[in-house]
């Protein structure tokens, strides 16, 4: 039986043993869900001039 490559992943302070491939995929998903990092990497700035009451954030490249 082939041995799977396992690694630890922590959720808060709880250690969980997972397959390394699943940890890599989960990390990629979490990075793309982090909008602050996406905004920073794209160099976007918030446009405060034309504020609307719609609650939607507007960005200028």
MMTF fields as JSON, N, C-alpha, C and O atoms, coordinates in Angstrom:
{
  "mmtfVersion": "1.0.0",
  "mmtfProducer": "UNKNOWN",
  "numBonds": 243,
  "numAtoms": 244,
  "numGroups": 61,
  "numChains": 1,
  "numModels": 1,
  "chainsPerModel": [1],
  "groupsPerChain": [61],
  "chainIdList": ["A"],
  "bondAtomList": [4, 2, 8, 6, 12, 10, 16, 14, 20, 18, 24, 22, 28, 26, 32, 30, 36, 34, 40, 38, 44, 42, 48, 46, 52, 50, 56, 54, 60, 58, 64, 62, 68, 66, 72, 70, 76, 74, 80, 78, 84, 82, 88, 86, 92, 90, 96, 94, 100, 98, 104, 102, 108, 106, 112, 110, 116, 114, 120, 118, 124, 122, 128, 126, 132, 130, 136, 134, 140, 138, 144, 142, 148, 146, 152, 150, 156, 154, 160, 158, 164, 162, 168, 166, 172, 170, 176, 174, 180, 178, 184, 182, 188, 186, 192, 190, 196, 194, 200, 198, 204, 202, 208, 206, 212, 210, 216, 214, 220, 218, 224, 222, 228, 226, 232, 230, 236, 234, 240, 238],
  "bondOrderList": [1, 1, 1, 1, 1, 1, 1, 1, 1, 1, 1, 1, 1, 1, 1, 1, 1, 1, 1, 1, 1, 1, 1, 1, 1, 1, 1, 1, 1, 1, 1, 1, 1, 1, 1, 1, 1, 1, 1, 1, 1, 1, 1, 1, 1, 1, 1, 1, 1, 1, 1, 1, 1, 1, 1, 1, 1, 1, 1, 1],
  "groupList": [{"groupName": "UNK", "atomNameList": ["N", "CA", "C", "O"], "elementList": ["N", "C", "C", "O"], "formalChargeList": [0, 0, 0, 0], "bondAtomList": [1, 0, 2, 1, 3, 2], "bondOrderList": [1, 1, 2], "singleLetterCode": "X", "chemCompType": "L-PEPTIDE LINKING"}],
  "groupTypeList": [0, 0, 0, 0, 0, 0, 0, 0, 0, 0, 0, 0, 0, 0, 0, 0, 0, 0, 0, 0, 0, 0, 0, 0, 0, 0, 0, 0, 0, 0, 0, 0, 0, 0, 0, 0, 0, 0, 0, 0, 0, 0, 0, 0, 0, 0, 0, 0, 0, 0, 0, 0, 0, 0, 0, 0, 0, 0, 0, 0, 0],
  "groupIdList": [1, 2, 3, 4, 5, 6, 7, 8, 9, 10, 11, 12, 13, 14, 15, 16, 17, 18, 19, 20, 21, 22, 23, 24, 25, 26, 27, 28, 29, 30, 31, 32, 33, 34, 35, 36, 37, 38, 39, 40, 41, 42, 43, 44, 45, 46, 47, 48, 49, 50, 51, 52, 53, 54, 55, 56, 57, 58, 59, 60, 61],
  "secStructList": [7, 7, 7, 7, 7, 3, 3, 3, 3, 3, 3, 6, 6, 3, 3, 3, 3, 3, 3, 2, 2, 2, 2, 2, 2, 2, 2, 2, 2, 2, 2, 2, 2, 7, 2, 2, 2, 2, 2, 2, 2, 2, 6, 7, 3, 3, 7, 7, 6, 6, 7, 7, 6, 6, 7, 7, 7, 7, 3, 3, 7],
  "xCoordList": [0.842, 0.0, 0.887, 1.799, 0.613, 1.402, 1.031, -0.137, 2.063, 1.839, 1.546, 2.291, 0.479, 0.104, 0.995, 1.424, 1.268, 2.052, 1.104, 0.243, 1.273, 0.386, 1.102, 2.327, 0.32, 0.867, -0.197, -1.38, 0.237, -0.683, -1.289, -0.605, -2.564, -3.253, -3.953, -4.6, -3.828, -4.41, -5.623, -5.554, -6.713, -7.911, -8.06, -8.396, -7.803, -7.626, -6.474, -5.346, -6.714, -5.632, -5.802, -5.152, -6.664, -6.937, -6.092, -6.268, -5.183, -4.372, -5.141, -5.762, -5.083, -5.729, -4.71, -3.93, -4.703, -3.783, -4.485, -5.467, -3.966, -4.586, -3.552, -2.346, -4.049, -3.208, -2.643, -3.375, -1.36, -0.719, -1.398, -1.485, -1.883, -2.548, -3.812, -4.109, -4.553, -5.771, -5.435, -6.167, -4.337, -3.926, -3.545, -3.898, -2.826, -2.426, -3.658, -3.742, -4.622, -5.859, -6.632, -7.121, -6.747, -7.481, -6.817, -7.5, -5.491, -4.76, -5.011, -5.194, -5.021, -5.294, -6.692, -6.88, -7.674, -9.047, -9.133, -9.771, -8.493, -8.542, -7.855, -8.295, -6.77, -6.092, -7.003, -7.043, -7.742, -8.624, -9.853, -10.454, -10.244, -11.391, -11.02, -11.9, -9.74, -9.271, -9.221, -8.223, -10.277, -10.374, -9.346, -8.935, -8.93, -7.933, -6.626, -5.972, -6.244, -5.011, -5.153, -4.211, -6.301, -6.537, -6.466, -5.83, -7.109, -7.098, -5.668, -5.27, -4.896, -3.517, -2.652, -1.866, -2.787, -1.973, -2.315, -1.435, -3.567, -3.972, -3.716, -3.851, -3.351, -3.065, -4.308, -4.256, -5.414, -6.671, -6.786, -6.293, -7.447, -7.707, -9.204, -9.897, -9.691, -11.118, -11.478, -10.779, -12.576, -13.043, -14.069, -15.183, -13.695, -14.589, -15.33, -16.172, -15.027, -15.627, -17.105, -17.915, -17.464, -18.855, -19.521, -19.839, -19.729, -20.319, -21.807, -22.521, -22.242, -23.654, -24.165, -23.381, -25.441, -26.021, -26.304, -26.987, -25.786, -26.053, -25.289, -25.642, -24.244, -23.456, -22.377, -21.631, -22.284, -21.277, -19.969, -19.991, -18.868, -17.573, -17.157, -17.332, -16.612, -16.145, -14.642, -14.123, -13.937, -12.492, -12.015, -12.659, -10.874, -10.27, -8.906, -8.14, -8.591, -7.29, -6.274, -5.109],
  "yCoordList": [-1.187, 0.0, 1.251, 1.377, 2.147, 3.377, 4.319, 4.482, 4.927, 5.84, 7.239, 7.762, 7.843, 9.194, 10.21, 9.993, 11.319, 12.387, 13.251, 13.94, 13.205, 13.911, 15.093, 15.11, 16.078, 17.237, 17.772, 17.458, 18.577, 19.139, 20.436, 21.256, 20.615, 21.866, 22.262, 21.429, 23.52, 23.979, 24.853, 25.79, 24.551, 25.385, 25.911, 25.174, 27.205, 27.826, 27.097, 27.161, 26.417, 25.693, 24.18, 23.426, 23.734, 22.306, 21.748, 22.162, 20.821, 20.234, 19.12, 18.266, 19.152, 18.124, 17.575, 18.338, 16.273, 15.629, 15.416, 14.68, 16.073, 16.016, 15.658, 15.758, 15.243, 15.018, 16.373, 17.362, 16.427, 17.697, 18.353, 19.58, 17.553, 18.127, 18.888, 19.94, 18.358, 19.039, 20.338, 21.321, 20.345, 21.565, 22.644, 23.81, 22.27, 23.236, 23.814, 25.025, 22.954, 23.44, 24.365, 25.408, 24.0, 24.819, 26.184, 27.204, 26.201, 27.466, 28.371, 29.577, 27.8, 28.595, 29.19, 30.353, 28.41, 28.903, 30.045, 31.062, 29.884, 30.922, 32.198, 33.297, 32.062, 33.257, 34.025, 35.254, 33.319, 34.005, 34.561, 35.51, 33.996, 34.539, 35.779, 36.536, 35.991, 37.147, 38.348, 38.549, 39.139, 40.261, 41.352, 42.055, 41.503, 42.526, 42.235, 43.154, 40.97, 40.607, 40.831, 41.302, 40.507, 40.707, 42.192, 42.574, 43.029, 44.481, 45.008, 45.847, 44.529, 44.98, 44.547, 45.347, 43.292, 42.801, 43.49, 43.681, 43.86, 44.536, 46.034, 46.716, 46.551, 47.971, 48.835, 49.934, 48.354, 49.107, 50.063, 49.791, 51.19, 52.168, 52.405, 52.365, 52.649, 52.888, 54.287, 55.253, 54.393, 55.665, 56.232, 55.719, 57.288, 57.891, 59.11, 59.675, 59.525, 60.743, 60.579, 61.41, 59.551, 59.341, 58.291, 57.197, 58.623, 57.663, 57.528, 58.516, 56.318, 56.021, 55.314, 54.78, 55.314, 54.637, 53.168, 52.506, 52.65, 51.261, 50.284, 49.106, 50.739, 49.861, 49.1, 48.331, 49.305, 48.606, 49.412, 50.64, 48.734, 49.387, 49.595, 48.708, 50.757, 51.053, 51.236, 51.857, 50.698, 50.789, 51.388, 51.233, 52.078, 52.691, 52.063, 51.954, 51.641, 51.023, 52.112, 51.817],
  "zCoordList": [0.0, 0.0, 0.0, 0.817, -0.903, -1.004, 0.138, 0.489, 0.701, 1.818, 1.299, 0.47, 1.775, 1.345, 2.048, 3.182, 1.368, 1.989, 2.802, 2.255, 4.093, 5.011, 5.64, 5.752, 6.046, 6.733, 7.686, 7.555, 8.636, 9.627, 9.122, 8.508, 9.381, 9.105, 10.401, 11.037, 10.793, 12.047, 11.772, 10.976, 12.419, 12.393, 13.808, 14.735, 13.951, 15.267, 15.949, 15.46, 17.045, 17.724, 17.605, 18.329, 16.703, 16.549, 15.4, 14.254, 15.688, 14.614, 13.898, 14.531, 12.567, 11.752, 10.768, 10.198, 10.562, 9.643, 8.303, 8.217, 7.249, 5.924, 4.866, 5.092, 3.715, 2.547, 2.104, 2.071, 1.767, 1.394, 0.195, 0.135, -0.764, -1.936, -1.54, -2.107, -0.57, -0.123, 0.597, 0.483, 1.335, 2.039, 1.031, 1.212, -0.03, -1.059, -1.736, -1.942, -2.085, -2.729, -1.798, -2.233, -0.526, 0.435, 0.598, 0.689, 0.636, 0.771, -0.43, -0.267, -1.636, -2.837, -2.796, -3.154, -2.364, -2.275, -1.273, -1.543, -0.116, 0.912, 0.447, 0.784, -0.331, -0.857, -1.801, -1.751, -2.671, -3.617, -2.943, -3.446, -1.815, -1.091, -0.281, 0.127, -0.047, 0.714, -0.228, -0.919, -0.262, -1.2, -0.925, -1.848, 0.316, 0.631, -0.093, -0.586, -0.161, -0.858, -2.353, -2.989, -2.932, -4.358, -4.691, -5.673, -3.89, -4.109, -4.023, -4.832, -3.06, -2.884, -4.074, -4.582, -4.525, -5.632, -6.955, -7.795, -7.146, -8.368, -8.32, -9.336, -7.165, -7.019, -7.123, -7.675, -6.604, -6.673, -5.497, -4.402, -5.744, -4.692, -4.618, -5.634, -3.435, -3.264, -3.739, -3.435, -4.489, -5.01, -4.033, -3.933, -3.311, -2.327, -2.863, -2.166, -4.1, -4.643, -4.954, -4.543, -5.653, -6.073, -5.196, -5.66, -3.943, -3.023, -3.29, -3.462, -3.321, -3.501, -2.251, -1.467, -2.076, -0.928, -1.216, -0.434, -2.331, -2.705, -1.831, -1.787, -1.128, -0.288, -1.035, -0.43, -2.35, -3.144, -3.123, -3.204, -3.016, -3.056, -4.511, -5.346, -4.805, -6.145, -6.088, -5.16, -7.075, -7.099, -8.413, -9.451, -8.356, -9.518, -9.692, -8.735, -10.935, -11.222, -11.495, -11.759]
}
